[in-house]
């Protein structure tokens, strides 16, 4: 593994940790206006993740046995079913990321017309 690979994996691990933290933090929204900003950030993040999946799929489509890898477990040299499955899975992920991005954009657009308070207020007495 070279320095660039280490940086790549470190960045991916940081993204995973940030996503876990965000999943925990969004159990309650104490500042309603944050929902609009959050949806904008999530839309941009999903767009970037879709690009990552597409680029990884493209990379998998060009790898060469003996250059980037040394065969596959119990498959032998020249057999690349794992590489092909990875590429197809990543192409699906890129397509689904585009669908998720569109859905997030719809949510963001819908959220944008709401006049959110900065803080949660007490519910009016019924």
Order of alpha helices (4+ residues) and beta strands (2+ residues): alpha-alpha-alpha
